[in-house]
Structures are given as C-alpha cells and as structure tokens.
Amino acid sequence: MTDLNQLERDLLSQVDAAGDEAALETVRVSALGKKGSVSELLKTLGAMTPEERKEHGPLINGLRDKVQGAIVAKKETLAEAALEARLAAERIDVTLPVPEAPEIRGRVHPISQVIEELTAIFADMGFSVAEGPDIETDYLNFTALNFPEGHPAREMHDTFFLAPDEKGERKVLRTHTSPVQIRTMTSQKPPIRVIIPGRTYRHDSDQTHTPMFHQVEGLVIDKQANIAHMKWILEEFCKAFFEVEQVKMRFRPSFFPFTEPSAEVDIQCSRKGGEIRFGEGTDWLEILGCGMVHPNVLRNCGLDPDEYQGFAWGMGIDRIAMLKYGMPDLRPFFEADVRWLNHYGFRPLDIPSLVSGLTS
C-alpha cells in the first residue's frame, strides 16, 4: 500500500513536471506502456488469490485511472498553452493600415513611361519599333551614315571606343540610334516606317547631359516621302505628346552628315513663371533635328536614290521627358533614388493610350 502511494506521488509529479507533449508521452510510456510501472503491477493480479485480487485490484486499477486522468488533463493544458503562444506570435493588429499591393506601390521610371508614350503615338501613325545593339561597328555608326574620315564625332573626346579586336578594328558604344536605320534599310524593303528608341553614349556630363542617355529616331523611306509629310508627322507628334490642341514650329537650316537638306526644329512656348508651356507664348525652344535622308546613305544601304527617298528625325527622350514633366536636372534619372522615383514615377497600370490619355 505504501509502495502504491509512493508510486502514485512520483508518477503524478512527473506528469505535472512535463513541459511539453513529448515529455508527457515519455511519462505515459514509463507508467502505462507495455512494460510501464503500472502495467507491470496489473500483470501481477493474475497470480494472486481471489482474496488478494479483491483487495489489491481496486488499488492498482485506481492508480492506473488516476495516472491516465492526470495525463489527459496535462495534455489539454499543454495544448491550450501552445495555442495561446501561437496566437500571440501570429497576432495581426487590425488597426494598422493595409499595406499597398506591389502593383500599386511600384513606380515606372519616367524614361520607360515616355518610351511607351512615343510608341503609342507613332503606332497610331503606322510606325513600328526597331531596335539594335548598343555596341556597333565603326562602319554602321559612322561610315554608312556619311560621316567622312576625320569628322569630329569620330574622335576620342566624343566617342567611347572599345579595345581593338584580333583584326585591329575598334567597335564603339553607339553615339546615336542611327545605326539601326542602316540595319533596317539593309534588311527590309521599302516602304519603311519605324521609330528607334534606345540608349546612346557620348563623352559628356553636366546638368543636361550624361555619358549615357536615350534617343528616339524616326525613319520613313518611300518613293514619294517628302518634307511636307515629315512636317505633318512632327506637328502631330508634338500635339499628342505635349497634349496641346495646337503647336507652332519653325524649321531652321542646319547640317547633319546623314541628311540633306537638314533642319533643327523649334517649338513655340511660354516661359512665364519659370515654367515651360507649349502651344502658347512667344518664346522658342529647340526640340529635335531632322532632314531628308542623304542619297549617299541610301546608296550605302543598297537603295537607288533616284527611285527611293525618305526623311528622318531624332530627339532626346530624356530631354522631352524633362520638358513635359518639369524635371530640372537630368542626373537624377540615373541615380536610382527611390524618393525621386516615387515623386516622378508612374503607376504601373497607367498604360499610355491615345484613347484614355497618355498620362491618365
């Protein structure tokens, strides 16, 4: 009897001391398992006389029931404690504001947005997009575009030259997207109507120039393409891009090796209050260069200038982005400052469209 009482106290103490379900299971097996201490006592009942069995049976079975009850109660207590700990760890403060989803929080870089705007405008006029590599041969970047030997643009102070290859030829980081015009004219038959957005590289760095910048060029090759067509396209583009009802443009004679005649284009604007507004005012602002494709360029592409003619234009994407969205400095475009991007960036789902608006 004394041994049973002591065994009961020991087992109940072990159950109470169990800190988790694994420890409690160990106590259960040591007491009620096949070779547990209580199970071994139950086995002795078969060898007892009826009188002994009548005396000791209720005591041993009572010990088993008490231990089982204590184990069940302890298991419930441990489960409740585990649930409370999990709820505390996974608790959500419903009073906090709901975080914005990535598609709402993210921002599209102004350059990417402006390229999408350009694509939407010119696609509506029937233009497709052409692309080419950033690293070009000297021939495609200069010679095919009618740049004579010794032209200043070929010098090291203006162009990034790569190390000579095994043939001694040096490739360059393209100084304009015009090599893609050559690639297009040599790979497609007229009529050709393409725009060419992309990165370009030159030795230059200040508030309005960076060593790497973005350009977009347009090219039209046909049998009857002329300056009047080009003038209409550029006027329609400026009205759509700057979202004004009318623009006044002037074409000033200029010189580019790959066009003849060549012109620089100014657009009428107002500078009142330090803000540039198009479609009004009495000031002028240069915005792009253009001209008729030089006959030598056509010949270099295998096109007969007596049969085909065309025109081309080019402008800085970074520059027109600054003009449209009021950005005073070009350098932050490339500094990856999240604060600047949050201020000037665009929501990802605001896709430019001539129907819903370029900047809805």
CORGITA-V819625 format. One record per pair of residues at least 6 apart in sequence whose ideal C-beta (glycine too) atoms are under 8 Angstrom apart, sorted by the first residue. I is the first residue (numbers start at 1). GAP is how many residues later the second one is. D is the distance in Angstrom with one decimal. If there is no record, write none. Layout:
i=I gap=GAP d=D
i=I gap=GAP d=D
//
This chain:
i=1 gap=58 d=7.1
i=4 gap=37 d=7.8
i=4 gap=55 d=5.7
i=4 gap=56 d=7.1
i=4 gap=59 d=5.8
i=7 gap=30 d=6.3
i=7 gap=31 d=7.7
i=7 gap=56 d=6.9
i=8 gap=55 d=5.4
i=8 gap=58 d=6.4
i=8 gap=59 d=7.5
i=11 gap=16 d=7.1
i=11 gap=20 d=5.1
i=11 gap=26 d=7.3
i=11 gap=27 d=7.5
i=11 gap=52 d=7.9
i=11 gap=56 d=5.1
i=11 gap=59 d=7.7
i=12 gap=54 d=7.1
i=12 gap=55 d=7.1
i=12 gap=58 d=5.4
i=14 gap=13 d=4.6
i=14 gap=16 d=7.7
i=14 gap=17 d=7.9
i=15 gap=9 d=6.8
i=15 gap=12 d=5.5
i=15 gap=52 d=7.1
i=15 gap=55 d=4.5
i=15 gap=56 d=5.7
i=15 gap=59 d=5.2
i=16 gap=54 d=7.5
i=16 gap=58 d=7.0
i=17 gap=6 d=7.9
i=18 gap=6 d=4.0
i=18 gap=8 d=7.7
i=18 gap=9 d=5.7
i=18 gap=56 d=6.1
i=18 gap=60 d=7.5
i=20 gap=58 d=6.3
i=21 gap=54 d=6.6
i=21 gap=57 d=5.6
i=21 gap=58 d=7.8
i=24 gap=47 d=6.4
i=24 gap=50 d=5.7
i=24 gap=51 d=6.1
i=24 gap=54 d=6.7
i=27 gap=44 d=7.0
i=28 gap=8 d=8.0
i=28 gap=43 d=5.3
i=29 gap=7 d=6.4
i=30 gap=6 d=5.6
i=30 gap=7 d=6.7
i=31 gap=6 d=5.6
i=31 gap=7 d=5.0
i=31 gap=8 d=7.8
i=31 gap=36 d=5.3
i=32 gap=6 d=5.6
i=32 gap=7 d=6.1
i=32 gap=32 d=6.8
i=32 gap=35 d=6.4
i=32 gap=36 d=6.7
i=32 gap=39 d=7.8
i=33 gap=6 d=6.4
i=38 gap=22 d=7.3
i=38 gap=25 d=5.9
i=38 gap=26 d=5.0
i=38 gap=29 d=6.1
i=41 gap=19 d=4.8
i=41 gap=22 d=7.3
i=42 gap=18 d=5.8
i=42 gap=19 d=7.6
i=42 gap=22 d=6.8
i=44 gap=12 d=7.9
i=45 gap=8 d=5.5
i=45 gap=11 d=6.9
i=45 gap=12 d=5.7
i=45 gap=15 d=6.8
i=48 gap=8 d=6.5
i=99 gap=6 d=7.8
i=103 gap=245 d=5.5
i=103 gap=246 d=6.2
i=104 gap=243 d=7.2
i=106 gap=241 d=7.9
i=106 gap=242 d=5.4
i=107 gap=234 d=5.1
i=107 gap=235 d=6.0
i=107 gap=238 d=2.8
i=107 gap=239 d=6.4
i=107 gap=240 d=7.0
i=107 gap=241 d=7.5
i=108 gap=237 d=5.8
i=108 gap=238 d=4.4
i=108 gap=239 d=7.3
i=108 gap=240 d=5.6
i=108 gap=242 d=7.9
i=109 gap=224 d=7.9
i=109 gap=232 d=6.6
i=109 gap=236 d=6.3
i=110 gap=211 d=5.0
i=110 gap=215 d=6.2
i=110 gap=217 d=7.3
i=110 gap=223 d=7.2
i=110 gap=234 d=5.4
i=110 gap=235 d=6.8
i=110 gap=236 d=7.1
i=111 gap=103 d=5.7
i=111 gap=206 d=6.1
i=111 gap=207 d=6.7
i=111 gap=210 d=6.3
i=111 gap=222 d=6.5
i=113 gap=208 d=7.9
i=113 gap=232 d=7.9
i=113 gap=233 d=4.6
i=113 gap=239 d=7.1
i=114 gap=203 d=5.5
i=114 gap=206 d=6.7
i=114 gap=207 d=4.6
i=114 gap=210 d=7.5
i=115 gap=82 d=5.0
i=115 gap=99 d=7.6
i=115 gap=101 d=7.4
i=115 gap=202 d=6.5
i=116 gap=235 d=6.9
i=116 gap=236 d=4.8
i=117 gap=124 d=6.4
i=117 gap=235 d=4.5
i=117 gap=241 d=4.7
i=117 gap=242 d=7.7
i=118 gap=77 d=6.6
i=118 gap=79 d=6.3
i=118 gap=98 d=5.5
i=118 gap=123 d=7.3
i=118 gap=199 d=7.3
i=119 gap=10 d=6.0
i=119 gap=76 d=7.3
i=119 gap=78 d=7.5
i=119 gap=233 d=7.9
i=120 gap=232 d=4.7
i=120 gap=233 d=6.1
i=120 gap=234 d=5.9
i=120 gap=238 d=6.8
i=121 gap=115 d=8.0
i=121 gap=116 d=5.7
i=121 gap=119 d=4.7
i=121 gap=120 d=6.1
i=121 gap=233 d=6.9
i=121 gap=237 d=7.7
i=122 gap=73 d=4.8
i=122 gap=96 d=6.9
i=122 gap=115 d=7.1
i=124 gap=116 d=8.0
i=124 gap=230 d=5.4
i=125 gap=68 d=7.7
i=125 gap=108 d=6.4
i=125 gap=111 d=7.0
i=126 gap=67 d=5.6
i=127 gap=66 d=4.8
i=127 gap=67 d=6.0
i=127 gap=68 d=5.1
i=127 gap=91 d=6.9
i=128 gap=65 d=6.9
i=128 gap=66 d=5.5
i=128 gap=67 d=7.8
i=129 gap=65 d=6.9
i=129 gap=66 d=5.9
i=129 gap=67 d=7.5
i=129 gap=68 d=7.0
i=130 gap=50 d=5.3
i=130 gap=53 d=7.5
i=130 gap=54 d=5.0
i=130 gap=64 d=4.2
i=130 gap=65 d=7.3
i=130 gap=66 d=5.1
i=130 gap=89 d=7.9
i=131 gap=49 d=6.6
i=131 gap=65 d=7.1
i=131 gap=66 d=7.9
i=131 gap=67 d=6.3
i=132 gap=42 d=7.7
i=132 gap=45 d=7.3
i=132 gap=47 d=5.9
i=132 gap=48 d=3.8
i=132 gap=51 d=5.3
i=132 gap=64 d=7.4
i=132 gap=66 d=7.1
i=133 gap=41 d=7.8
i=134 gap=39 d=6.1
i=134 gap=40 d=6.0
i=134 gap=64 d=7.4
i=134 gap=65 d=5.7
i=134 gap=67 d=7.4
i=135 gap=27 d=6.9
i=135 gap=36 d=5.3
i=135 gap=37 d=7.4
i=135 gap=38 d=6.3
i=135 gap=39 d=7.4
i=136 gap=35 d=6.5
i=136 gap=36 d=5.9
i=136 gap=37 d=7.8
i=136 gap=38 d=4.5
i=136 gap=43 d=4.7
i=137 gap=32 d=7.3
i=137 gap=34 d=5.8
i=137 gap=35 d=7.8
i=138 gap=16 d=7.8
i=138 gap=31 d=7.0
i=138 gap=32 d=6.6
i=138 gap=33 d=7.2
i=138 gap=34 d=6.2
i=140 gap=39 d=4.0
i=140 gap=42 d=5.3
i=140 gap=43 d=7.0
i=141 gap=31 d=5.4
i=141 gap=33 d=5.5
i=141 gap=34 d=6.3
i=141 gap=35 d=7.7
i=141 gap=37 d=7.7
i=141 gap=38 d=5.2
i=142 gap=9 d=7.1
i=142 gap=11 d=7.0
i=142 gap=12 d=5.8
i=143 gap=157 d=7.7
i=144 gap=35 d=7.6
i=144 gap=38 d=4.6
i=144 gap=153 d=6.9
i=144 gap=156 d=4.5
i=144 gap=157 d=7.3
i=145 gap=33 d=5.4
i=145 gap=34 d=7.5
i=145 gap=36 d=7.7
i=145 gap=37 d=6.8
i=145 gap=112 d=6.3
i=145 gap=113 d=4.3
i=145 gap=152 d=6.0
i=145 gap=155 d=8.0
i=146 gap=111 d=4.5
i=146 gap=112 d=5.2
i=146 gap=148 d=5.1
i=146 gap=150 d=4.6
i=146 gap=151 d=5.5
i=146 gap=154 d=7.5
i=147 gap=6 d=6.2
i=147 gap=7 d=6.5
i=147 gap=110 d=5.0
i=147 gap=111 d=7.8
i=148 gap=109 d=7.2
i=151 gap=106 d=6.9
i=152 gap=6 d=6.5
i=153 gap=6 d=6.6
i=153 gap=22 d=6.3
i=156 gap=47 d=7.9
i=157 gap=46 d=5.9
i=158 gap=17 d=7.0
i=158 gap=44 d=5.9
i=158 gap=45 d=5.6
i=159 gap=13 d=5.5
i=159 gap=14 d=7.6
i=159 gap=16 d=5.6
i=159 gap=43 d=7.0
i=159 gap=44 d=7.2
i=160 gap=12 d=6.3
i=160 gap=13 d=4.1
i=160 gap=41 d=5.1
i=160 gap=42 d=7.6
i=160 gap=43 d=7.0
i=160 gap=51 d=7.8
i=161 gap=9 d=4.9
i=161 gap=10 d=7.7
i=161 gap=11 d=5.5
i=162 gap=8 d=5.9
i=162 gap=9 d=4.7
i=162 gap=10 d=6.7
i=162 gap=11 d=7.4
i=163 gap=7 d=7.1
i=164 gap=6 d=5.0
i=165 gap=6 d=7.3
i=173 gap=27 d=7.9
i=173 gap=28 d=3.8
i=174 gap=26 d=5.7
i=174 gap=27 d=6.7
i=175 gap=25 d=6.1
i=175 gap=26 d=6.6
i=175 gap=27 d=5.4
i=176 gap=24 d=5.4
i=176 gap=39 d=6.1
i=176 gap=41 d=7.3
i=176 gap=138 d=6.7
i=177 gap=19 d=4.5
i=177 gap=20 d=7.3
i=177 gap=21 d=4.8
i=177 gap=23 d=6.1
i=177 gap=38 d=4.9
i=177 gap=39 d=7.2
i=177 gap=40 d=5.0
i=177 gap=137 d=7.2
i=178 gap=18 d=8.0
i=178 gap=39 d=6.2
i=178 gap=80 d=6.3
i=178 gap=134 d=7.8
i=178 gap=136 d=7.3
i=180 gap=14 d=8.0
i=180 gap=16 d=4.5
i=180 gap=18 d=7.2
i=180 gap=37 d=7.5
i=181 gap=15 d=6.8
i=181 gap=36 d=6.7
i=181 gap=38 d=4.9
i=181 gap=77 d=7.9
i=181 gap=116 d=7.8
i=181 gap=131 d=6.4
i=182 gap=115 d=7.6
i=182 gap=118 d=7.1
i=182 gap=119 d=6.0
i=184 gap=8 d=6.1
i=184 gap=10 d=5.6
i=184 gap=12 d=7.8
i=184 gap=35 d=6.6
i=185 gap=7 d=6.6
i=185 gap=34 d=7.8
i=185 gap=36 d=6.4
i=185 gap=112 d=8.0
i=185 gap=113 d=7.5
i=185 gap=116 d=3.7
i=185 gap=117 d=7.7
i=185 gap=118 d=6.3
i=186 gap=115 d=5.1
i=186 gap=116 d=6.3
i=190 gap=31 d=4.6
i=190 gap=32 d=5.7
i=190 gap=33 d=7.3
i=190 gap=113 d=7.1
i=190 gap=118 d=5.4
i=190 gap=120 d=7.8
i=191 gap=29 d=7.8
i=191 gap=30 d=6.6
i=191 gap=31 d=4.4
i=191 gap=32 d=7.9
i=192 gap=27 d=6.2
i=192 gap=28 d=6.7
i=192 gap=29 d=4.1
i=192 gap=30 d=7.5
i=192 gap=118 d=7.2
i=193 gap=26 d=7.6
i=193 gap=27 d=5.3
i=194 gap=24 d=7.3
i=194 gap=25 d=5.3
i=195 gap=21 d=5.9
i=195 gap=22 d=6.9
i=195 gap=23 d=4.9
i=195 gap=24 d=7.8
i=196 gap=19 d=7.9
i=196 gap=20 d=6.6
i=196 gap=21 d=4.5
i=196 gap=22 d=7.5
i=196 gap=23 d=7.1
i=197 gap=17 d=6.9
i=197 gap=18 d=7.3
i=197 gap=19 d=4.3
i=197 gap=120 d=6.5
i=198 gap=16 d=6.9
i=198 gap=17 d=6.7
i=198 gap=18 d=7.9
i=199 gap=13 d=5.9
i=199 gap=14 d=7.4
i=199 gap=15 d=5.9
i=200 gap=12 d=7.4
i=200 gap=13 d=6.0
i=200 gap=14 d=7.1
i=200 gap=15 d=5.0
i=201 gap=10 d=6.2
i=201 gap=11 d=5.3
i=201 gap=12 d=7.9
i=202 gap=7 d=7.9
i=202 gap=9 d=6.7
i=202 gap=11 d=7.6
i=203 gap=8 d=6.7
i=204 gap=6 d=7.2
i=204 gap=7 d=6.5
i=205 gap=6 d=5.7
i=207 gap=122 d=5.5
i=207 gap=123 d=6.4
i=207 gap=124 d=7.0
i=208 gap=111 d=7.4
i=208 gap=114 d=7.9
i=208 gap=122 d=5.4
i=209 gap=121 d=6.9
i=210 gap=108 d=7.6
i=210 gap=120 d=5.8
i=210 gap=121 d=6.5
i=210 gap=123 d=7.4
i=210 gap=124 d=6.1
i=212 gap=122 d=7.1
i=213 gap=103 d=6.2
i=213 gap=104 d=7.8
i=213 gap=105 d=5.2
i=213 gap=117 d=7.7
i=214 gap=102 d=6.9
i=214 gap=103 d=3.8
i=214 gap=104 d=5.4
i=215 gap=99 d=5.8
i=215 gap=100 d=7.0
i=215 gap=101 d=5.9
i=215 gap=102 d=6.3
i=216 gap=98 d=7.1
i=216 gap=99 d=6.1
i=216 gap=101 d=5.4
i=217 gap=95 d=6.2
i=217 gap=96 d=6.7
i=217 gap=97 d=4.2
i=218 gap=15 d=7.3
i=218 gap=94 d=6.3
i=218 gap=95 d=5.0
i=218 gap=96 d=7.6
i=219 gap=74 d=7.5
i=219 gap=91 d=6.6
i=219 gap=92 d=7.9
i=219 gap=93 d=4.8
i=220 gap=9 d=6.9
i=220 gap=10 d=7.3
i=220 gap=13 d=7.7
i=220 gap=90 d=5.1
i=220 gap=91 d=5.6
i=220 gap=92 d=7.5
i=221 gap=72 d=6.9
i=221 gap=77 d=7.8
i=221 gap=82 d=7.1
i=221 gap=87 d=5.8
i=221 gap=88 d=7.6
i=221 gap=89 d=3.7
i=222 gap=86 d=7.0
i=222 gap=87 d=7.4
i=222 gap=88 d=6.4
i=223 gap=84 d=6.5
i=223 gap=85 d=6.0
i=223 gap=86 d=7.3
i=224 gap=85 d=7.8
i=225 gap=84 d=5.7
i=225 gap=85 d=4.8
i=225 gap=86 d=5.8
i=226 gap=66 d=7.9
i=226 gap=83 d=7.4
i=226 gap=85 d=7.5
i=227 gap=34 d=8.0
i=227 gap=65 d=6.6
i=227 gap=84 d=6.7
i=229 gap=82 d=7.1
i=230 gap=60 d=6.1
i=230 gap=62 d=8.0
i=230 gap=81 d=4.2
i=230 gap=83 d=6.8
i=231 gap=18 d=7.6
i=231 gap=20 d=7.3
i=234 gap=15 d=6.8
i=234 gap=31 d=6.4
i=234 gap=54 d=7.2
i=234 gap=56 d=6.8
i=234 gap=79 d=6.4
i=235 gap=12 d=6.0
i=235 gap=14 d=6.0
i=238 gap=6 d=7.8
i=238 gap=9 d=4.6
i=238 gap=11 d=6.9
i=238 gap=29 d=6.0
i=238 gap=40 d=7.2
i=238 gap=49 d=7.4
i=239 gap=6 d=7.0
i=239 gap=7 d=6.7
i=239 gap=8 d=5.4
i=239 gap=40 d=7.9
i=240 gap=114 d=6.7
i=240 gap=118 d=7.3
i=241 gap=79 d=6.9
i=241 gap=83 d=6.9
i=241 gap=117 d=7.2
i=242 gap=36 d=4.5
i=242 gap=37 d=7.1
i=242 gap=81 d=7.9
i=242 gap=82 d=6.1
i=243 gap=114 d=7.8
i=243 gap=115 d=6.5
i=243 gap=116 d=7.3
i=244 gap=34 d=5.4
i=244 gap=35 d=3.4
i=245 gap=34 d=6.6
i=246 gap=33 d=5.7
i=247 gap=20 d=5.8
i=247 gap=21 d=6.7
i=247 gap=31 d=6.1
i=247 gap=32 d=5.7
i=248 gap=19 d=7.3
i=248 gap=20 d=3.9
i=248 gap=31 d=8.0
i=249 gap=16 d=5.7
i=249 gap=17 d=6.7
i=249 gap=18 d=5.4
i=249 gap=19 d=7.2
i=250 gap=15 d=7.3
i=250 gap=16 d=5.0
i=250 gap=18 d=7.9
i=250 gap=34 d=6.8
i=251 gap=12 d=4.2
i=251 gap=13 d=7.6
i=251 gap=14 d=5.7
i=251 gap=39 d=7.7
i=252 gap=11 d=6.1
i=252 gap=12 d=5.0
i=252 gap=13 d=7.7
i=252 gap=14 d=6.7
i=253 gap=8 d=6.9
i=253 gap=9 d=7.3
i=253 gap=10 d=6.1
i=254 gap=8 d=4.8
i=254 gap=9 d=5.5
i=254 gap=10 d=4.4
i=254 gap=35 d=6.5
i=254 gap=37 d=7.7
i=255 gap=7 d=5.4
i=256 gap=6 d=4.4
i=256 gap=33 d=6.2
i=256 gap=35 d=5.9
i=257 gap=37 d=7.2
i=258 gap=33 d=7.9
i=258 gap=35 d=7.0
i=258 gap=36 d=5.4
i=258 gap=39 d=5.2
i=258 gap=54 d=7.3
i=259 gap=31 d=7.1
i=259 gap=32 d=2.7
i=259 gap=33 d=5.8
i=259 gap=34 d=6.2
i=259 gap=35 d=5.7
i=259 gap=52 d=7.6
i=259 gap=53 d=6.2
i=260 gap=31 d=6.5
i=260 gap=32 d=6.3
i=260 gap=34 d=4.7
i=260 gap=35 d=7.5
i=261 gap=30 d=5.8
i=261 gap=31 d=6.1
i=262 gap=27 d=7.0
i=262 gap=28 d=7.4
i=262 gap=29 d=3.6
i=263 gap=26 d=7.2
i=263 gap=27 d=5.6
i=263 gap=28 d=5.8
i=264 gap=22 d=5.8
i=264 gap=24 d=7.5
i=264 gap=25 d=5.2
i=264 gap=26 d=7.9
i=265 gap=21 d=7.2
i=265 gap=22 d=5.8
i=265 gap=23 d=5.0
i=265 gap=24 d=7.1
i=265 gap=25 d=6.1
i=265 gap=48 d=7.7
i=266 gap=18 d=4.2
i=266 gap=19 d=6.2
i=266 gap=20 d=5.3
i=266 gap=21 d=6.8
i=267 gap=11 d=6.0
i=267 gap=17 d=7.1
i=267 gap=18 d=5.7
i=267 gap=20 d=5.0
i=268 gap=10 d=7.2
i=268 gap=11 d=7.4
i=268 gap=12 d=7.6
i=268 gap=13 d=6.4
i=268 gap=14 d=7.5
i=268 gap=15 d=7.3
i=268 gap=16 d=6.2
i=269 gap=7 d=5.4
i=269 gap=8 d=6.3
i=269 gap=9 d=5.1
i=269 gap=11 d=7.5
i=269 gap=12 d=5.3
i=269 gap=14 d=5.3
i=269 gap=15 d=7.0
i=269 gap=16 d=5.0
i=270 gap=6 d=7.3
i=270 gap=7 d=4.6
i=270 gap=10 d=4.9
i=270 gap=11 d=2.6
i=270 gap=12 d=7.4
i=270 gap=13 d=6.4
i=271 gap=10 d=6.9
i=271 gap=12 d=5.1
i=272 gap=9 d=7.1
i=275 gap=51 d=7.0
i=276 gap=9 d=6.8
i=276 gap=47 d=6.0
i=276 gap=50 d=7.9
i=285 gap=38 d=7.4
i=287 gap=28 d=6.2
i=287 gap=32 d=7.8
i=287 gap=33 d=7.0
i=287 gap=36 d=7.6
i=288 gap=25 d=5.6
i=288 gap=26 d=6.4
i=288 gap=27 d=3.7
i=289 gap=24 d=6.7
i=289 gap=25 d=5.7
i=289 gap=26 d=7.5
i=290 gap=21 d=6.7
i=290 gap=22 d=6.7
i=290 gap=23 d=3.6
i=290 gap=24 d=7.4
i=291 gap=20 d=6.7
i=291 gap=21 d=6.8
i=291 gap=22 d=7.8
i=292 gap=17 d=6.6
i=292 gap=18 d=7.1
i=292 gap=19 d=5.1
i=293 gap=16 d=6.9
i=293 gap=17 d=4.4
i=293 gap=18 d=6.3
i=293 gap=19 d=5.6
i=295 gap=10 d=3.7
i=298 gap=6 d=7.3
i=298 gap=7 d=4.5
i=298 gap=10 d=6.2
i=298 gap=11 d=7.6
i=298 gap=12 d=7.6
i=299 gap=6 d=6.4
i=318 gap=12 d=5.6
i=318 gap=15 d=6.0
i=319 gap=11 d=7.9
i=321 gap=6 d=6.7
i=321 gap=12 d=7.9
i=322 gap=6 d=7.5
i=322 gap=8 d=6.5
i=325 gap=19 d=6.4
i=327 gap=6 d=7.7
i=327 gap=17 d=6.3
i=332 gap=8 d=4.8
i=346 gap=13 d=7.6
i=350 gap=9 d=7.5
i=350 gap=10 d=5.7
i=352 gap=6 d=4.5
i=352 gap=7 d=7.3
i=353 gap=7 d=7.9
//
